[in-house]
């Protein structure tokens, strides 16, 4: 009908970074929903308690490298509902646990069931002066970023998005974003190619690493490197265990893989990049089946070992969790994962 205006024409348009920030962390955001992230997707933390035990083993290595200090920090960045930090504390030997000061960093704040005995300090800011282990498991992939797409002339333009997920192209990329794109994710002059500007993640990670006075900072995430960037980006959504089209309305997770090489480049300190498979194996994890003879001599032990082997296999599987990247920044200590 003449004179009607479509919903798209009247929509509020933002870049993906602004839209995702509101949809994930705003007052009605996805990460403030009562079921928490575990109600929508499964991380290594949720896959097996073995993962928390591995992080606890890493913290023990850091403790030894620091000379067993009177106070040892463990900082869980992007703590969700506190599953990792509580699992790590439970897995530590008593002597280490008694000296450990635990922090859960989470913008959404603590859940109602948060640690009742005060062993974990919940905060929205990473503490300064960390002496111990700062561990960020699948945090950087939820640091919102802008998306760009090449137009018909091959010019990278910012992608604008409406609350219902409808997209359109905005102005050409410029300034620091253009410099980041040229350095870390250059696009050919072909229409329709997409990239995700990782500058907010670089800055977030550099800030987190700067809080570690002595010890180790680790970021764990699905990642890609400069020689294998996906031509159409990785932005996606998750809802109730299923991958969905990303819509910035607070009903789904909005995530994208991380350019961990760019994050490493944002920090002046030395860094190492391991796969999760290699990192966990360096911590003593193996997905090997127990010897069949054990089934005859100790059936219960065989069943327990078989279950543990299955969990280890999932955490280190190629094409799955084992392909996660572990970005490691030692501060004043050797890399405890050096192979």
Beta strands, then each sheet from edge to edge (+ up, - down):
strand 1: 14-15
strand 2: 72-77
strand 3: 100-105
strand 4: 120-123
strand 5: 130-137
strand 6: 146-150
strand 7: 156-161
strand 8: 167-172
strand 9: 194-197
strand 10: 212-221
strand 11: 236-239
strand 12: 242-244
strand 13: 253-255
strand 14: 272-275
strand 15: 325-331
sheet 1: 1+ 7- 6+ 9-
sheet 2: 1+ 7- 8+
sheet 3: 4+ 3+ 2+ 5+ 10+ 15- 14+
sheet 4: 12+ 11- 13+
end
